[in-house]
Amino acid sequence: MSFFISDAYAAAGSTQGDIFTSFVIPMGVILGGFWFFLIRPQQKKQKEHQQLLAGLNKGDEVVTTGGILGRVKDVSDQFVTLEIASGVEVRMQKQAIGAVMPKGTLKNL
């Protein structure tokens, strides 16, 4: 059975350089790829959402993450009051705001 493995290959042990090139470098490349393709874009998106919430003003037309369109009536630190129909106001967390819509989106409100 020893004719399948050459004597020179079987006698050679793994060196520190072999471990580094066969394990550490590929793991570093994989972790770098995860950071570049998954973590970094998520951090950018979260930062943009925080800027959107910080810039909310009374009168802005917004859509919530649940799909409700409304006009901002009041803004506090944690909550926003939206008018979703004539005389119908809803108070919700700021984090529930998904996007600011262009002016004129809500014509009949």
N, C-alpha and C positions, 0 to 999 in steps of 0.2 A: 504493500500500500504506500510505501514511502516514495515510490516512483512518481506520484502525482505532485509532490511538493519538492522543489529543488532544494538541495542542501544549503546553498548560499542564502536563499530567501528564508528558510526556516531558522537559520543560525542568526540572522540579523534581527536584533531587537528594535523596538520603536524608540526613537530618540525624542528629545524635547522639541526639536524643530518639527518633527512629523506631527506631534500632537497639536502644536500651535497652528500649523497650516491646515490640518484636517478638521479641526474643531473650532478654535477660537475665531479665526478669520471668517469662516462661513456664518457662525452665529452672530458676529458683529454686523455682517452684511444683512442678515435677516432682520435683526433688531433695528438697524438703520432704515431698512425698507418699511417696516411697520411704523416707525416714527414718521417718516416722510409721507407715506401714503394714507395713514389712518389717523394718527394723533394730531399732526400739524394742521390738516384741514379742519378737523373738529374744533381745535382751539381758535382758528381764524373765524369760523362760523359763530362760535360762542361769543367772541369779542365783538363781532358785528351786531349780534342780537343785543348785547349789553349797550352798545352805542345807540341802537334804535330805541331802546327803552328809555335811555337817558334823555333822548331828544324829543320825547312825546310832549305835545302841547295841546291845550284846549282847542277844539275845533278840528283836530286831525281826524281823518277817516281811516279806520283800521279794520283788519280782519283778524279774528282770534284763531288760535290753533284748532278750535272746534268748528271753524267755518262761519262764525257769526260776524256780519258786517255791522259797523256802528260808528258813531261820531263821539269823540272824546269830549265829555262834559266837565270832568274834574280829574286831576292827577295828584296823587299823594306819593309818599315814599314806596309803599308796597302795593297800593291798590289804584285802580282806574275805574271811573264811572263812565259807562258807555250808554248812549241813547241809541237803541236798536230799532225803534219805531216811534212815532209821535206820542210823546207822553210815557214811553216805556224805557226806564233806565235800569241798567244792570251794573252791579258793582262786582269787579273781579280782580284777581291778582294781575300785576303788571306782566308777569312771566307768561301769561296766557295770550298776550298780544303776539301774533305771528308776523304781521307785516303792516306797513303804512301804505295805504292805497293813494292813488293820485286824486287830487281835488276834483270834485264833481262826480265821483263814483256813486255817491248816495244822493240822487236828485230829489227824491220825494220825501226826504226826512226833514 
